[in-house]
């Protein structure tokens, strides 16, 4: 099986995918649909191509995360030989100023690091004025939160934080 459906697509981009599904070929009478559900909804019909299918993902999908299924149908039978998820990211040409492309993990890490940098000037954990109370994180809480976000950002970049030890014999 060949699955050419990408994990990320830039909004408004034309993306055609090639799918080769053993046992679900056009020659055998199968019809193919790519169903996308998430921030929006779209279905794309498969077109016979060589030994498999060609599917063009709709360009009008809203930015966000989508789950997809490749659905094969024939004579009342229906199978889902492939499924997964993808992300539609913003088309920068269609955006005005003020765009922040950082991930939620990166934004969290930046906020924690900013709080740690300002901690030296604001060392009081909580205070109360006219019945209103404000509480702050302790340095140890912020360091723990920082480690959480550092690991999350590393995972996003494909780095686990572990080093490979190579051995030659």
N, CA and C atoms as an extended XYZ file, in Angstrom:
507
Properties=species:S:1:pos:R:3:atomname:S:1:resname:S:1:resid:I:1 pbc="F F F"
N         0.839       -1.193        0.000 N   UNK     1
C         0.000        0.000        0.000 CA  UNK     1
C         0.875        1.244        0.000 C   UNK     1
N         0.532        2.182       -0.828 N   UNK     2
C         1.226        3.469       -0.843 CA  UNK     2
C         0.234        4.528       -0.379 C   UNK     2
N         0.641        5.287        0.638 N   UNK     3
C        -0.178        6.358        1.168 CA  UNK     3
C         0.610        7.643        1.004 C   UNK     3
N         0.155        8.500        0.129 N   UNK     4
C         0.859        9.731       -0.192 CA  UNK     4
C         0.172       10.949        0.440 C   UNK     4
N        -0.707       10.745        1.423 N   UNK     5
C        -1.429       11.858        2.042 CA  UNK     5
C        -0.504       12.524        3.070 C   UNK     5
N        -0.213       13.826        2.905 N   UNK     6
C         0.732       14.499        3.807 CA  UNK     6
C         0.145       14.735        5.197 C   UNK     6
N         1.017       15.015        6.149 N   UNK     7
C         0.584       15.314        7.513 CA  UNK     7
C         0.258       16.795        7.697 C   UNK     7
N         0.848       17.652        6.843 N   UNK     8
C         0.588       19.098        6.893 CA  UNK     8
C         0.375       19.620        5.490 C   UNK     8
N        -0.609       20.528        5.365 N   UNK     9
C        -0.900       21.169        4.089 CA  UNK     9
C        -1.115       22.656        4.352 C   UNK     9
N        -0.563       23.495        3.506 N   UNK    10
C        -0.803       24.933        3.626 CA  UNK    10
C        -2.136       25.242        2.969 C   UNK    10
N        -2.967       25.982        3.687 N   UNK    11
C        -4.306       26.343        3.201 CA  UNK    11
C        -4.213       26.951        1.796 C   UNK    11
N        -5.184       26.651        0.965 N   UNK    12
C        -5.304       27.136       -0.420 CA  UNK    12
C        -4.309       26.483       -1.386 C   UNK    12
N        -3.509       25.514       -0.917 N   UNK    13
C        -2.560       24.827       -1.798 CA  UNK    13
C        -3.233       23.646       -2.471 C   UNK    13
N        -2.875       23.415       -3.716 N   UNK    14
C        -3.384       22.252       -4.432 CA  UNK    14
C        -2.489       21.064       -4.118 C   UNK    14
N        -3.090       20.017       -3.562 N   UNK    15
C        -2.340       18.817       -3.193 CA  UNK    15
C        -3.044       17.608       -3.784 C   UNK    15
N        -2.324       16.907       -4.655 N   UNK    16
C        -2.837       15.663       -5.226 CA  UNK    16
C        -2.049       14.511       -4.627 C   UNK    16
N        -2.759       13.477       -4.216 N   UNK    17
C        -2.142       12.334       -3.546 CA  UNK    17
C        -2.293       11.092       -4.408 C   UNK    17
N        -1.289       10.245       -4.356 N   UNK    18
C        -1.339        8.968       -5.048 CA  UNK    18
C        -1.528        7.872       -4.010 C   UNK    18
N        -2.522        7.025       -4.249 N   UNK    19
C        -2.803        5.918       -3.340 CA  UNK    19
C        -2.814        4.621       -4.117 C   UNK    19
N        -2.062        3.668       -3.659 N   UNK    20
C        -2.098        2.325       -4.237 CA  UNK    20
C        -2.552        1.387       -3.134 C   UNK    20
N        -3.762        0.876       -3.274 N   UNK    21
C        -4.376        0.047       -2.248 CA  UNK    21
C        -4.571       -1.366       -2.769 C   UNK    21
N        -3.778       -2.293       -2.281 N   UNK    22
C        -3.899       -3.688       -2.698 CA  UNK    22
C        -5.301       -4.203       -2.388 C   UNK    22
N        -5.955       -4.730       -3.399 N   UNK    23
C        -7.297       -5.283       -3.215 CA  UNK    23
C        -8.423       -4.289       -3.410 C   UNK    23
N        -8.103       -3.016       -3.618 N   UNK    24
C        -9.125       -1.982       -3.797 CA  UNK    24
C        -8.805       -1.143       -5.035 C   UNK    24
N        -8.582       -1.796       -6.160 N   UNK    25
C        -8.196       -1.078       -7.376 CA  UNK    25
C        -9.414       -0.735       -8.221 C   UNK    25
N        -9.289        0.275       -9.064 N   UNK    26
C       -10.389        0.631       -9.963 CA  UNK    26
C       -10.736       -0.518      -10.914 C   UNK    26
N        -9.740       -1.286      -11.314 N   UNK    27
C        -9.952       -2.413      -12.226 CA  UNK    27
C       -10.887       -3.450      -11.608 C   UNK    27
N       -10.830       -3.579      -10.291 N   UNK    28
C       -11.669       -4.545       -9.579 CA  UNK    28
C       -13.064       -3.989       -9.275 C   UNK    28
N       -13.329       -2.761       -9.734 N   UNK    29
C       -14.666       -2.192       -9.579 CA  UNK    29
C       -14.877       -1.369       -8.316 C   UNK    29
N       -13.816       -1.020       -7.623 N   UNK    30
C       -13.947       -0.225       -6.403 CA  UNK    30
C       -14.079        1.255       -6.733 C   UNK    30
N       -14.837        1.970       -5.888 N   UNK    31
C       -14.912        3.432       -5.931 CA  UNK    31
C       -14.241        3.928       -4.657 C   UNK    31
N       -13.543        5.056       -4.735 N   UNK    32
C       -12.765        5.536       -3.598 CA  UNK    32
C       -13.151        6.963       -3.237 C   UNK    32
N       -13.286        7.225       -1.946 N   UNK    33
C       -13.558        8.571       -1.442 CA  UNK    33
C       -12.611        8.861       -0.294 C   UNK    33
N       -12.058       10.063       -0.275 N   UNK    34
C       -11.275       10.548        0.856 CA  UNK    34
C       -12.190       11.469        1.651 C   UNK    34
N       -12.526       11.077        2.883 N   UNK    35
C       -13.393       11.882        3.748 CA  UNK    35
C       -12.537       12.600        4.779 C   UNK    35
N       -12.706       13.922        4.872 N   UNK    36
C       -11.973       14.746        5.840 CA  UNK    36
C       -12.966       15.394        6.794 C   UNK    36
N       -12.710       15.268        8.094 N   UNK    37
C       -13.576       15.887        9.094 CA  UNK    37
C       -12.705       16.538       10.163 C   UNK    37
N       -13.136       17.703       10.611 N   UNK    38
C       -12.400       18.437       11.640 CA  UNK    38
C       -12.975       19.820       11.754 C   UNK    38
N       -12.126       20.837       11.545 N   UNK    39
C       -12.580       22.227       11.578 CA  UNK    39
C       -13.580       22.497       10.457 C   UNK    39
N       -13.514       21.692        9.437 N   UNK    40
C       -14.432       21.770        8.309 CA  UNK    40
C       -14.757       20.357        7.858 C   UNK    40
N       -15.418       20.248        6.713 N   UNK    41
C       -15.830       18.943        6.187 CA  UNK    41
C       -15.612       18.947        4.688 C   UNK    41
N       -15.011       17.872        4.178 N   UNK    42
C       -14.817       17.764        2.733 CA  UNK    42
C       -14.689       16.302        2.346 C   UNK    42
N       -15.152       15.981        1.159 N   UNK    43
C       -14.997       14.655        0.571 CA  UNK    43
C       -14.387       14.833       -0.807 C   UNK    43
N       -13.421       13.983       -1.142 N   UNK    44
C       -12.789       14.035       -2.461 CA  UNK    44
C       -12.855       12.646       -3.077 C   UNK    44
N       -13.323       12.589       -4.316 N   UNK    45
C       -13.439       11.310       -5.015 CA  UNK    45
C       -12.103       10.907       -5.617 C   UNK    45
N       -11.794        9.622       -5.533 N   UNK    46
C       -10.588        9.095       -6.134 CA  UNK    46
C       -10.765        8.916       -7.625 C   UNK    46
N        -9.730        9.206       -8.383 N   UNK    47
C        -9.731        9.049       -9.828 CA  UNK    47
C        -8.712        7.967      -10.170 C   UNK    47
N        -9.121        7.038      -11.027 N   UNK    48
C        -8.221        5.946      -11.418 CA  UNK    48
C        -6.944        6.509      -12.025 C   UNK    48
N        -5.798        5.994      -11.563 N   UNK    49
C        -4.494        6.448      -12.060 CA  UNK    49
C        -3.508        5.297      -11.983 C   UNK    49
N        -3.020        4.861      -13.121 N   UNK    50
C        -2.061        3.751      -13.201 CA  UNK    50
C        -2.572        2.553      -12.410 C   UNK    50
N        -1.830        2.146      -11.382 N   UNK    51
C        -2.208        0.956      -10.601 CA  UNK    51
C        -3.033        1.324       -9.380 C   UNK    51
N        -3.424        2.574       -9.245 N   UNK    52
C        -4.137        2.978       -8.034 CA  UNK    52
C        -5.056        4.158       -8.264 C   UNK    52
N        -4.933        5.110       -7.365 N   UNK    53
C        -5.845        6.239       -7.326 CA  UNK    53
C        -5.091        7.555       -7.231 C   UNK    53
N        -5.721        8.603       -7.726 N   UNK    54
C        -5.258        9.962       -7.510 CA  UNK    54
C        -6.400       10.699       -6.823 C   UNK    54
N        -6.074       11.396       -5.737 N   UNK    55
C        -7.076       12.154       -4.988 CA  UNK    55
C        -6.542       13.564       -4.786 C   UNK    55
N        -7.351       14.564       -5.130 N   UNK    56
C        -6.968       15.955       -4.906 CA  UNK    56
C        -7.706       16.470       -3.680 C   UNK    56
N        -6.939       16.932       -2.701 N   UNK    57
C        -7.525       17.444       -1.457 CA  UNK    57
C        -8.083       18.837       -1.726 C   UNK    57
N        -9.333       19.108       -1.310 N   UNK    58
C        -9.944       20.421       -1.556 CA  UNK    58
C        -9.103       21.562       -0.988 C   UNK    58
N        -9.034       22.675       -1.722 N   UNK    59
C        -8.205       23.809       -1.296 CA  UNK    59
C        -8.921       24.753       -0.339 C   UNK    59
N       -10.221       24.577       -0.160 N   UNK    60
C       -10.992       25.529        0.653 CA  UNK    60
C       -11.169       25.094        2.103 C   UNK    60
N       -10.303       24.206        2.590 N   UNK    61
C       -10.420       23.755        3.976 CA  UNK    61
C        -9.981       24.848        4.948 C   UNK    61
N       -10.680       24.946        6.063 N   UNK    62
C       -10.376       25.913        7.110 CA  UNK    62
C        -9.126       25.449        7.860 C   UNK    62
N        -8.333       26.383        8.343 N   UNK    63
C        -7.135       26.057        9.124 CA  UNK    63
C        -7.525       25.243       10.346 C   UNK    63
N        -6.791       24.189       10.611 N   UNK    64
C        -7.049       23.364       11.793 CA  UNK    64
C        -6.641       21.918       11.577 C   UNK    64
N        -7.003       21.076       12.524 N   UNK    65
C        -6.670       19.651       12.490 CA  UNK    65
C        -7.841       18.875       11.906 C   UNK    65
N        -7.523       17.908       11.046 N   UNK    66
C        -8.536       17.082       10.385 CA  UNK    66
C        -8.188       15.611       10.553 C   UNK    66
N        -9.211       14.800       10.627 N   UNK    67
C        -9.059       13.350       10.607 CA  UNK    67
C        -9.603       12.881        9.270 C   UNK    67
N        -8.906       11.926        8.664 N   UNK    68
C        -9.327       11.477        7.344 CA  UNK    68
C        -9.439        9.964        7.283 C   UNK    68
N       -10.282        9.522        6.367 N   UNK    69
C       -10.441        8.100        6.066 CA  UNK    69
C       -10.515        7.939        4.556 C   UNK    69
N        -9.842        6.920        4.055 N   UNK    70
C        -9.990        6.520        2.671 CA  UNK    70
C       -11.039        5.416        2.679 C   UNK    70
N       -12.154        5.648        1.989 N   UNK    71
C       -13.274        4.707        2.004 CA  UNK    71
C       -13.410        4.079        0.623 C   UNK    71
N       -13.341        2.761        0.602 N   UNK    72
C       -13.492        2.012       -0.661 CA  UNK    72
C       -14.863        1.337       -0.650 C   UNK    72
N       -15.621        1.514       -1.751 N   UNK    73
C       -16.968        0.933       -1.857 CA  UNK    73
C       -17.100        0.131       -3.149 C   UNK    73
N       -17.832       -1.002       -3.017 N   UNK    74
C       -18.136       -1.823       -4.195 CA  UNK    74
C       -19.289       -2.756       -3.837 C   UNK    74
N       -20.322       -2.767       -4.653 N   UNK    75
C       -21.450       -3.701       -4.507 CA  UNK    75
C       -21.982       -3.772       -3.070 C   UNK    75
N       -22.202       -2.637       -2.454 N   UNK    76
C       -22.763       -2.619       -1.101 CA  UNK    76
C       -21.743       -2.859        0.007 C   UNK    76
N       -20.522       -3.180       -0.360 N   UNK    77
C       -19.463       -3.352        0.640 CA  UNK    77
C       -18.756       -2.020        0.859 C   UNK    77
N       -18.270       -1.811        2.077 N   UNK    78
C       -17.515       -0.595        2.375 CA  UNK    78
C       -16.379       -0.948        3.323 C   UNK    78
N       -15.173       -0.494        2.970 N   UNK    79
C       -13.998       -0.738        3.784 CA  UNK    79
C       -13.222        0.558        3.961 C   UNK    79
N       -12.459        0.646        5.047 N   UNK    80
C       -11.598        1.793        5.322 CA  UNK    80
C       -10.159        1.279        5.402 C   UNK    80
N        -9.479        1.201        4.248 N   UNK    81
C        -8.124        0.652        4.255 CA  UNK    81
C        -7.059        1.594        4.825 C   UNK    81
N        -7.343        2.890        4.862 N   UNK    82
C        -6.392        3.865        5.404 CA  UNK    82
C        -7.128        4.929        6.198 C   UNK    82
N        -6.465        5.439        7.236 N   UNK    83
C        -6.995        6.580        7.990 CA  UNK    83
C        -5.834        7.298        8.652 C   UNK    83
N        -6.072        8.507        9.060 N   UNK    84
C        -5.014        9.276        9.715 CA  UNK    84
C        -5.490       10.670       10.030 C   UNK    84
N        -4.535       11.546       10.276 N   UNK    85
C        -4.885       12.941       10.528 CA  UNK    85
C        -3.889       13.851        9.839 C   UNK    85
N        -4.337       15.060        9.570 N   UNK    86
C        -3.475       16.062        8.961 CA  UNK    86
C        -3.837       17.428        9.506 C   UNK    86
N        -2.944       18.366        9.280 N   UNK    87
C        -3.153       19.726        9.761 CA  UNK    87
C        -3.119       20.679        8.576 C   UNK    87
N        -4.104       21.561        8.530 N   UNK    88
C        -4.114       22.625        7.532 CA  UNK    88
C        -3.539       23.859        8.220 C   UNK    88
N        -2.421       24.372        7.703 N   UNK    89
C        -1.772       25.538        8.294 CA  UNK    89
C        -2.112       26.781        7.474 C   UNK    89
N        -1.990       27.967        8.063 N   UNK    90
C        -2.391       29.195        7.367 CA  UNK    90
C        -1.559       29.490        6.125 C   UNK    90
N        -2.225       30.050        5.139 N   UNK    91
C        -1.585       30.575        3.938 CA  UNK    91
C        -1.179       32.005        4.275 C   UNK    91
N         0.108       32.270        4.391 N   UNK    92
C         0.576       33.584        4.842 CA  UNK    92
C         0.179       34.714        3.898 C   UNK    92
N        -0.028       34.412        2.623 N   UNK    93
C        -0.452       35.465        1.684 CA  UNK    93
C        -1.852       35.982        2.000 C   UNK    93
N        -2.663       35.165        2.644 N   UNK    94
C        -4.040       35.576        2.929 CA  UNK    94
C        -4.191       36.214        4.314 C   UNK    94
N        -3.084       36.371        5.047 N   UNK    95
C        -3.149       36.914        6.397 CA  UNK    95
C        -2.636       38.345        6.458 C   UNK    95
N        -3.167       39.092        7.420 N   UNK    96
C        -2.664       40.433        7.690 CA  UNK    96
C        -1.562       40.328        8.742 C   UNK    96
N        -1.154       41.448        9.274 N   UNK    97
C        -0.131       41.460       10.319 CA  UNK    97
C        -0.706       40.878       11.609 C   UNK    97
N         0.156       40.546       12.529 N   UNK    98
C        -0.286       40.031       13.822 CA  UNK    98
C        -0.344       38.517       13.890 C   UNK    98
N         0.099       37.835       12.861 N   UNK    99
C         0.087       36.365       12.861 CA  UNK    99
C         1.184       35.836       13.776 C   UNK    99
N         0.843       34.862       14.606 N   UNK   100
C         1.806       34.209       15.492 CA  UNK   100
C         1.826       32.731       15.133 C   UNK   100
N         2.854       32.282       14.454 N   UNK   101
C         2.938       30.911       13.974 CA  UNK   101
C         3.494       29.920       14.968 C   UNK   101
N         3.756       30.372       16.191 N   UNK   102
C         4.286       29.442       17.190 CA  UNK   102
C         3.220       28.421       17.584 C   UNK   102
N         3.666       27.222       17.941 N   UNK   103
C         2.747       26.197       18.439 CA  UNK   103
C         2.292       26.581       19.848 C   UNK   103
N         1.247       25.917       20.324 N   UNK   104
C         0.770       26.181       21.682 CA  UNK   104
C         1.855       25.854       22.700 C   UNK   104
N         2.618       24.788       22.449 N   UNK   105
C         3.705       24.410       23.359 CA  UNK   105
C         4.776       25.501       23.392 C   UNK   105
N         5.122       26.046       22.231 N   UNK   106
C         6.141       27.094       22.173 CA  UNK   106
C         5.645       28.357       22.877 C   UNK   106
N         4.363       28.696       22.696 N   UNK   107
C         3.794       29.865       23.384 CA  UNK   107
C         3.832       29.667       24.893 C   UNK   107
N         3.502       28.444       25.344 N   UNK   108
C         3.544       28.130       26.774 CA  UNK   108
C         4.945       28.248       27.328 C   UNK   108
N         5.932       27.710       26.603 N   UNK   109
C         7.330       27.785       27.036 CA  UNK   109
C         7.788       29.236       27.116 C   UNK   109
N         7.464       30.032       26.107 N   UNK   110
C         7.845       31.448       26.122 CA  UNK   110
C         7.213       32.194       27.290 C   UNK   110
N         5.949       31.876       27.610 N   UNK   111
C         5.264       32.534       28.729 CA  UNK   111
C         5.914       32.159       30.063 C   UNK   111
N         6.263       30.887       30.223 N   UNK   112
C         6.902       30.441       31.468 CA  UNK   112
C         8.278       31.082       31.608 C   UNK   112
N         9.037       31.130       30.514 N   UNK   113
C        10.365       31.742       30.582 CA  UNK   113
C        10.271       33.233       30.871 C   UNK   113
N         9.251       33.888       30.350 N   UNK   114
C         9.033       35.300       30.657 CA  UNK   114
C         8.689       35.480       32.137 C   UNK   114
N         7.854       34.598       32.659 N   UNK   115
C         7.498       34.670       34.080 CA  UNK   115
C         8.728       34.438       34.958 C   UNK   115
N         9.588       33.496       34.560 N   UNK   116
C        10.812       33.250       35.326 CA  UNK   116
C        11.743       34.460       35.275 C   UNK   116
N        11.829       35.124       34.139 N   UNK   117
C        12.691       36.295       34.004 CA  UNK   117
C        12.194       37.448       34.872 C   UNK   117
N        10.873       37.567       35.011 N   UNK   118
C        10.299       38.647       35.821 CA  UNK   118
C        10.195       38.289       37.295 C   UNK   118
N        10.493       37.038       37.637 N   UNK   119
C        10.338       36.565       39.018 CA  UNK   119
C        11.240       37.325       39.985 C   UNK   119
N        12.398       37.760       39.543 N   UNK   120
C        13.329       38.463       40.431 CA  UNK   120
C        12.730       39.772       40.935 C   UNK   120
N        11.881       40.403       40.151 N   UNK   121
C        11.292       41.678       40.570 CA  UNK   121
C         9.956       41.489       41.290 C   UNK   121
N         9.353       40.313       41.166 N   UNK   122
C         8.047       40.066       41.788 CA  UNK   122
C         8.128       38.762       42.570 C   UNK   122
N         8.724       38.824       43.751 N   UNK   123
C         8.958       37.582       44.488 CA  UNK   123
C         7.850       37.235       45.477 C   UNK   123
N         6.797       37.999       45.546 N   UNK   124
C         5.694       37.709       46.451 CA  UNK   124
C         4.760       36.701       45.788 C   UNK   124
N         4.442       35.581       46.483 N   UNK   125
C         3.616       34.531       45.890 CA  UNK   125
C         2.141       34.903       45.809 C   UNK   125
N         1.657       35.665       46.785 N   UNK   126
C         0.256       36.083       46.726 CA  UNK   126
C         0.067       37.354       47.541 C   UNK   126
N        -0.960       38.090       47.177 N   UNK   127
C        -1.318       39.267       47.963 CA  UNK   127
C        -2.791       39.572       47.787 C   UNK   127
N        -3.316       40.378       48.722 N   UNK   128
C        -4.740       40.680       48.736 CA  UNK   128
C        -4.922       42.193       48.876 C   UNK   128
N        -5.763       42.760       47.997 N   UNK   129
C        -6.065       44.189       48.064 CA  UNK   129
C        -7.571       44.345       47.906 C   UNK   129
N        -8.207       45.005       48.875 N   UNK   130
C        -9.652       45.246       48.840 CA  UNK   130
C       -10.448       43.976       48.519 C   UNK   130
N       -10.120       42.883       49.141 N   UNK   131
C       -10.863       41.639       48.955 CA  UNK   131
C       -10.523       40.870       47.684 C   UNK   131
N        -9.658       41.408       46.834 N   UNK   132
C        -9.239       40.705       45.619 CA  UNK   132
C        -7.871       40.079       45.870 C   UNK   132
N        -7.720       38.837       45.429 N   UNK   133
C        -6.491       38.109       45.697 CA  UNK   133
C        -5.817       37.683       44.388 C   UNK   133
N        -4.498       37.784       44.370 N   UNK   134
C        -3.710       37.356       43.214 CA  UNK   134
C        -2.663       36.357       43.695 C   UNK   134
N        -2.560       35.248       43.012 N   UNK   135
C        -1.554       34.244       43.362 CA  UNK   135
C        -0.633       34.024       42.187 C   UNK   135
N         0.620       33.793       42.499 N   UNK   136
C         1.629       33.543       41.472 CA  UNK   136
C         2.210       32.144       41.677 C   UNK   136
N         2.831       31.638       40.639 N   UNK   137
C         3.520       30.356       40.740 CA  UNK   137
C         4.850       30.548       41.470 C   UNK   137
N         5.262       29.531       42.210 N   UNK   138
C         6.588       29.569       42.821 CA  UNK   138
C         7.619       29.265       41.739 C   UNK   138
N         8.891       29.557       42.037 N   UNK   139
C         9.955       29.293       41.078 CA  UNK   139
C        10.021       27.802       40.766 C   UNK   139
N         9.874       26.948       41.778 N   UNK   140
C         9.944       25.495       41.527 CA  UNK   140
C         8.778       25.039       40.648 C   UNK   140
N         7.582       25.626       40.846 N   UNK   141
C         6.442       25.294       39.975 CA  UNK   141
C         6.714       25.728       38.535 C   UNK   141
N         7.280       26.925       38.377 N   UNK   142
C         7.580       27.428       37.035 CA  UNK   142
C         8.657       26.582       36.350 C   UNK   142
N         9.660       26.154       37.105 N   UNK   143
C        10.712       25.309       36.522 CA  UNK   143
C        10.146       23.958       36.082 C   UNK   143
N         9.230       23.414       36.886 N   UNK   144
C         8.580       22.158       36.513 CA  UNK   144
C         7.751       22.340       35.237 C   UNK   144
N         7.012       23.432       35.163 N   UNK   145
C         6.200       23.744       33.990 CA  UNK   145
C         7.093       23.987       32.769 C   UNK   145
N         8.231       24.647       32.989 N   UNK   146
C         9.181       24.882       31.899 CA  UNK   146
C         9.679       23.551       31.339 C   UNK   146
N        10.045       22.609       32.195 N   UNK   147
C        10.510       21.294       31.736 CA  UNK   147
C         9.433       20.589       30.907 C   UNK   147
N         8.179       20.709       31.341 N   UNK   148
C         7.062       20.108       30.608 CA  UNK   148
C         6.996       20.672       29.188 C   UNK   148
N         7.048       22.007       29.077 N   UNK   149
C         6.944       22.635       27.761 CA  UNK   149
C         8.192       22.406       26.908 C   UNK   149
N         9.370       22.368       27.517 N   UNK   150
C        10.600       22.082       26.768 CA  UNK   150
C        10.478       20.710       26.106 C   UNK   150
N        10.025       19.712       26.858 N   UNK   151
C         9.865       18.359       26.310 CA  UNK   151
C         8.821       18.325       25.195 C   UNK   151
N         7.748       19.077       25.378 N   UNK   152
C         6.701       19.115       24.360 CA  UNK   152
C         7.203       19.756       23.069 C   UNK   152
N         7.966       20.834       23.180 N   UNK   153
C         8.532       21.503       22.008 CA  UNK   153
C         9.537       20.577       21.319 C   UNK   153
N        10.340       19.869       22.093 N   UNK   154
C        11.296       18.912       21.505 CA  UNK   154
C        10.576       17.825       20.722 C   UNK   154
N         9.472       17.309       21.282 N   UNK   155
C         8.703       16.272       20.573 CA  UNK   155
C         8.149       16.814       19.264 C   UNK   155
N         7.694       18.071       19.276 N   UNK   156
C         7.182       18.683       18.042 CA  UNK   156
C         8.267       18.760       16.967 C   UNK   156
N         9.485       18.983       17.397 N   UNK   157
C        10.599       19.091       16.457 CA  UNK   157
C        11.207       17.733       16.131 C   UNK   157
N        10.651       16.669       16.709 N   UNK   158
C        11.154       15.329       16.423 CA  UNK   158
C        12.354       14.948       17.246 C   UNK   158
N        12.591       15.660       18.333 N   UNK   159
C        13.718       15.341       19.212 CA  UNK   159
C        13.162       14.840       20.536 C   UNK   159
N        13.568       13.665       20.942 N   UNK   160
C        13.021       13.074       22.165 CA  UNK   160
C        13.717       13.550       23.420 C   UNK   160
N        14.916       14.091       23.289 N   UNK   161
C        15.670       14.465       24.477 CA  UNK   161
C        16.644       13.382       24.881 C   UNK   161
N        16.532       12.213       24.264 N   UNK   162
C        17.462       11.118       24.522 CA  UNK   162
C        18.526       11.114       23.436 C   UNK   162
N        19.724       10.770       23.803 N   UNK   163
C        20.799       10.669       22.830 CA  UNK   163
C        21.018        9.212       22.465 C   UNK   163
N        21.253        8.965       21.198 N   UNK   164
C        21.552        7.605       20.743 CA  UNK   164
C        23.011        7.311       21.046 C   UNK   164
N        23.256        6.145       21.587 N   UNK   165
C        24.611        5.694       21.857 CA  UNK   165
C        24.951        4.654       20.805 C   UNK   165
N        25.920        4.966       19.993 N   UNK   166
C        26.302        4.052       18.919 CA  UNK   166
C        27.470        3.192       19.381 C   UNK   166
N        27.390        1.919       19.049 N   UNK   167
C        28.434        0.970       19.421 CA  UNK   167
C        28.886        0.240       18.174 C   UNK   167
N        30.190        0.150       18.014 N   UNK   168
C        30.734       -0.608       16.891 CA  UNK   168
C        31.556       -1.745       17.452 C   UNK   168
N        31.371       -2.925       16.874 N   UNK   169
C        32.125       -4.087       17.353 CA  UNK   169
C        32.931       -4.688       16.240 C   UNK   169
